Amino acid sequence: MSNPEEMLVQLINSINKLSNLVQNVNEAINKLSTQITNLEGKMAGFSTVESQVSEVGLKLGEIPGIKNMIENLTSKIDGLSPADAKKMAKVAKAAKAAAPPAESKTAKKEEYASPGVEEEKEPAFSAVDEADAAFTAVSAKFKHITQMISPQSSCGNITNMLEELRDEVETHVGMSPMLYELNSWVQRIGKMPEADILLPDVHSELVEKLDDWLQRVTKAIHLKYQGE
């Protein structure tokens, strides 16, 4: 026989092993209990969903005529022959092809134009009309400057007005001997002090020149547009 002390040690070890085994069994039971609880919760959810589906089905069945419509539709579909099915497919395809294409949002709409009315073309100006327009513009500038230039006008103001007259004549007539003469007067008076006024004889000479220039520029305008 073994020593009593060894038997006691073996007994203690066996008790410890049994205790660990019991603890493991308890943990397994707790896990199994938790899983059962979760499963019961899921089953309760399934039951709720099933009851909701059943209620929806009952409500659909309560709608007047829907049950008969479903039954009639089902019977018609079941009663279709392959030939009928092909005919329906052809009809659907033809309807789709005949449908007008959707209008693109980015497509630019064509402007409406009346078929019976054409746009009126602007009449072309004749040489006579152009000559009259040029004479009107130039003579108006001459008239304005003649009225503005007085014995009390300063040399600075007169120079500016003569420069405007020169530009107007050059625009409608182009280069001419009269234009060179007008430019010489611009330079002549421009050299004088701006605040000074013209001497009486210089003023009278300028007024006479304005009348002479208007007659010459009138002839130059008509000659220009007659040659075109």
Residue pairs with C-beta under 8 A, 6 or more apart in sequence:
60 66
60 67
61 67
80 88
125 133
127 225
127 226
127 228
128 225
130 225
130 228
131 221
131 222
131 224
131 225
131 226
134 172
134 173
134 221
134 225
135 218
135 221
135 222
137 168
137 172
138 168
138 169
138 172
138 173
138 214
138 217
138 218
138 221
139 214
139 218
141 164
141 165
141 168
142 165
142 210
142 213
142 214
142 217
145 161
145 162
145 164
145 165
145 210
146 207
146 210
148 157
148 161
149 158
149 161
149 203
149 206
149 207
149 210
151 197
151 198
151 200
151 203
152 197
153 197
153 198
154 194
154 195
154 196
154 197
155 189
155 190
155 192
155 193
155 194
155 195
155 196
155 197
155 198
156 194
156 195
158 189
158 198
158 206
159 186
159 189
159 190
159 194
162 182
162 185
162 186
162 189
163 186
165 182
166 179
166 182
166 183
166 186
169 176
169 178
169 179
169 182
169 213
169 217
170 179
172 221
173 179
173 217
173 220
173 221
173 224
174 224
176 216
176 217
176 220
178 213
178 216
178 217
178 220
181 209
181 213
182 213
185 206
185 209
189 198
192 198
198 206
